[in-house]
């Protein structure tokens, strides 16, 4: 014990933190999504460690044996092919079982493609919602997009290069033709940040695409104020005996108090 959740480079080997190097050097073994891929990282660092494979397709079957090693006192580092484990990558089940068994789980933070893309999006929304990979089943995908559509926060998706254009078109259909960012091959030699409306980006990436993809879509805009509805509400309140100042106070949370007050004075006259 413990289980260290170690973020690895998303492209540039310089993404790896000094603390991550120290943990990988000190741990008893490494739990990896792909031992061949992670083996190259450890070779670059000049390290040799026992590897325990934890691929996404077999995580449930293999997590138990790894948990037993932790309970026996071994310290293990959980890594994924790129970025932070257990975030749209294998590892979440092992982390959950370790927590349930009382094994200390220690984060060793570092590179994250989602955070990197949001940091350069330039969208006005300070918040973001990480959706990861959209469901493959059409009905589940449509249901998720309906839930995400009204959020006034940046929406962050991962996608494969083969499905990029199709996904951009589906996002346009479900969310409207919003401004978006396609971040491709972040921190790698051929890094690309493409900006535009979803429809424009779908045309731009209509051909062959390669690399790891993050899509950031701007959030839903606040519905425009309906002057007719506001006037009707002010008339109703005047008819019930409320004074203009009282109406301005009552409606000031959703409207400009000054504008409501001026409108009430005008309608009362």
C-alpha positions in Angstrom: 0.0 0.0 0.0 -0.9 2.6 -1.1 -2.2 2.8 -4.7 -0.8 5.9 -6.5 -2.9 7.2 -9.4 -0.2 8.7 -11.6 -0.8 11.1 -14.5 1.5 10.4 -17.4 2.4 12.6 -20.5 -0.4 13.2 -23.0 2.2 13.7 -25.7 5.4 15.5 -24.8 7.5 13.5 -22.4 8.1 16.8 -20.6 4.5 16.6 -19.3 5.6 14.1 -16.6 6.1 15.8 -13.3 9.1 15.4 -11.0 6.8 13.8 -8.3 5.5 11.3 -10.8 9.1 10.2 -11.6 9.8 9.8 -7.9 6.7 7.7 -7.3 7.4 5.5 -10.3 10.9 5.0 -9.1 9.9 4.1 -5.5 6.8 1.9 -6.1 6.9 -1.9 -6.0 5.1 -2.3 -9.3 3.1 -0.5 -12.1 -0.5 -1.2 -13.1 -0.8 -0.2 -16.7 -3.5 0.0 -19.3 -1.0 -1.2 -21.9 2.3 -2.6 -20.5 4.0 -2.1 -23.9 3.2 1.5 -24.0 4.0 2.2 -20.4 7.1 0.1 -20.7 8.5 2.7 -23.2 7.9 5.5 -20.7 9.7 3.6 -17.9 12.6 2.8 -20.3 12.8 6.5 -21.1 13.1 7.1 -17.3 15.7 4.4 -16.9 13.4 2.3 -14.6 12.5 -1.4 -14.5 9.4 -2.4 -12.5 7.1 -5.4 -12.5 4.0 -4.7 -14.7 0.4 -5.7 -14.0 -1.9 -5.3 -17.0 -5.3 -3.6 -16.5 -6.9 -3.1 -19.9 -10.4 -1.6 -20.1 -12.0 -4.7 -21.6 -10.9 -6.9 -18.7 -10.6 -4.5 -15.7 -13.3 -6.3 -13.7 -11.6 -9.7 -14.0 -8.1 -8.4 -13.2 -8.8 -5.8 -10.5 -9.2 -8.4 -7.7 -5.7 -9.9 -8.0 -4.2 -6.4 -8.1 -6.2 -5.4 -5.0 -4.8 -8.5 -3.2 -1.2 -7.2 -3.8 -2.1 -3.9 -2.3 -3.7 -5.6 0.7 -0.5 -7.6 1.1 1.5 -4.4 1.5 2.7 -3.6 -2.0 2.8 -0.1 -3.2 1.5 0.2 -6.8 1.4 3.0 -9.3 -1.7 3.0 -11.6 -0.9 4.6 -15.0 -2.8 4.8 -18.3 -1.5 5.3 -21.9 -1.8 9.0 -21.6 -3.1 11.5 -19.1 -4.9 10.8 -15.8 -6.0 7.2 -15.1 -9.7 6.5 -14.2 -10.9 9.5 -16.3 -12.3 8.1 -19.5 -9.6 5.5 -19.1 -9.2 2.2 -17.1 -8.7 2.4 -13.4 -11.9 3.7 -11.9 -13.1 0.2 -10.8 -9.7 -0.6 -9.2 -9.8 2.8 -7.4 -13.3 2.1 -6.1 -12.4 -1.3 -4.8 -9.3 0.0 -3.2 -11.2 2.7 -1.4 -13.9 0.1 -0.3 -11.1 -2.1 1.1 -9.5 0.7 3.0 -6.4 1.0 0.8 -5.0 4.5 0.7 -5.4 6.0 -2.8 -3.0 8.9 -3.5 -3.4 11.2 -6.6 -0.2 12.2 -8.4 -1.6 14.9 -10.7 -0.2 16.0 -14.0 -1.2 16.3 -17.6 -4.9 16.2 -18.6 -6.1 16.7 -22.2 -9.5 18.0 -21.0 -8.0 20.7 -18.7 -5.5 21.6 -21.3 -8.2 22.1 -24.0 -10.4 24.2 -21.6 -7.5 26.4 -20.6 -7.1 27.6 -24.3 -10.7 27.5 -25.4 -11.3 31.3 -24.8 -15.0 30.8 -24.1 -16.7 33.1 -21.7 -18.1 30.4 -19.4 -15.8 29.9 -16.4 -17.3 26.5 -15.7 -17.1 23.3 -17.8 -18.8 19.9 -17.8 -16.6 17.0 -18.7 -18.6 14.4 -20.7 -15.8 12.2 -21.9 -16.6 9.8 -24.8 -20.3 10.0 -25.9 -22.1 6.6 -25.8 -21.9 4.6 -29.0 -25.6 3.6 -28.9 -27.6 6.3 -30.7 -30.5 6.5 -28.2 -28.1 6.8 -25.3 -26.1 9.4 -27.1 -29.2 11.5 -27.9 -30.4 11.2 -24.3 -27.1 12.5 -23.0 -27.0 15.4 -25.5 -30.5 16.4 -24.4 -29.3 16.6 -20.8 -26.2 18.6 -21.7 -28.0 21.1 -24.1 -29.3 23.6 -21.5 -26.1 23.8 -19.5 -24.5 27.2 -19.5 -21.0 25.7 -19.2 -18.4 24.6 -21.6 -18.9 21.0 -22.7 -15.8 18.8 -23.1 -15.8 15.6 -25.1 -13.2 13.0 -26.1 -13.5 11.5 -29.6 -11.6 9.2 -31.9 -10.3 10.7 -35.2 -12.5 8.3 -37.2 -15.7 9.6 -35.7 -14.8 13.3 -35.4 -16.8 14.7 -38.3 -19.9 12.6 -37.4 -19.8 13.7 -33.8 -19.4 17.4 -34.7 -22.5 17.2 -36.9 -24.4 15.4 -34.2 -23.4 18.1 -31.7 -24.6 20.8 -34.1 -27.9 19.0 -34.5 -28.4 18.5 -30.8 -26.9 21.8 -29.4 -27.2 24.2 -32.2 -24.4 25.7 -34.3 -22.3 26.8 -31.4 -18.6 28.0 -31.3 -16.3 25.2 -30.6 -12.7 24.1 -30.3 -11.1 20.9 -31.7 -7.9 20.3 -29.9 -5.8 17.6 -31.7 -2.6 16.0 -30.6 -2.2 18.2 -27.6 1.5 18.8 -26.5 2.7 16.7 -29.4 4.7 17.8 -32.5 1.7 18.2 -34.7 -0.6 19.9 -32.1 -3.6 21.6 -33.7 -6.2 24.0 -32.2 -9.0 24.5 -34.7 -11.7 27.1 -33.8 -15.1 27.9 -35.4 -18.7 27.0 -35.4 -19.5 23.3 -35.2 -20.7 23.3 -38.9 -17.4 24.9 -40.0 -15.3 22.4 -38.0 -17.3 19.5 -39.5 -16.3 20.7 -43.0 -12.7 21.3 -41.9 -12.3 17.7 -40.6 -14.2 16.0 -43.4 -11.1 14.2 -44.6 -8.7 11.8 -42.9 -7.9 12.8 -39.3 -5.3 11.4 -37.0 -4.4 11.7 -33.4 -6.1 12.2 -30.0 -9.1 14.6 -30.1 -10.7 16.8 -27.5 -13.8 18.9 -28.5 -14.8 21.9 -26.4 -18.2 23.4 -27.1 -19.4 26.8 -25.7 -22.3 26.7 -23.3 -25.9 27.4 -23.9 -26.7 31.1 -24.0 -29.3 32.6 -21.6 -32.7 32.9 -23.3 -33.3 36.5 -24.5 -35.7 38.5 -22.3 -39.3 38.7 -23.6 -40.4 42.3 -23.4 -44.1 41.4 -23.9 -44.0 38.9 -21.0 -42.4 41.5 -18.7 -44.9 44.1 -19.6 -47.8 41.7 -19.0 -46.4 40.9 -15.5 -46.0 44.6 -14.6 -49.6 45.3 -15.8 -50.9 42.5 -13.6 -49.0 43.8 -10.6 -50.2 47.3 -11.1 -53.8 46.1 -11.4 -53.4 44.3 -8.1 -52.4 47.5 -6.4 -48.6 47.2 -6.2 -46.5 50.4 -6.6 -43.8 50.8 -9.2 -41.0 50.6 -6.6 -42.4 47.4 -5.1 -42.7 45.9 -8.6 -39.1 46.8 -9.4 -37.9 45.1 -6.1 -40.0 42.0 -6.8 -38.8 41.6 -10.4 -35.2 42.9 -9.9 -33.7 39.5 -9.6 -34.3 38.6 -13.3 -34.4 42.1 -14.7 -32.9 45.5 -14.3 -34.6 47.2 -11.4 -34.3 50.6 -13.1 -35.9 49.3 -16.3 -38.7 47.7 -14.4 -39.4 50.8 -12.4 -39.4 53.1 -15.5 -41.7 50.6 -17.3 -44.1 50.5 -14.3 -44.2 54.4 -14.2 -45.0 54.5 -17.9 -47.7 51.9 -17.7 -49.3 53.5 -14.7 -49.6 56.8 -16.5 
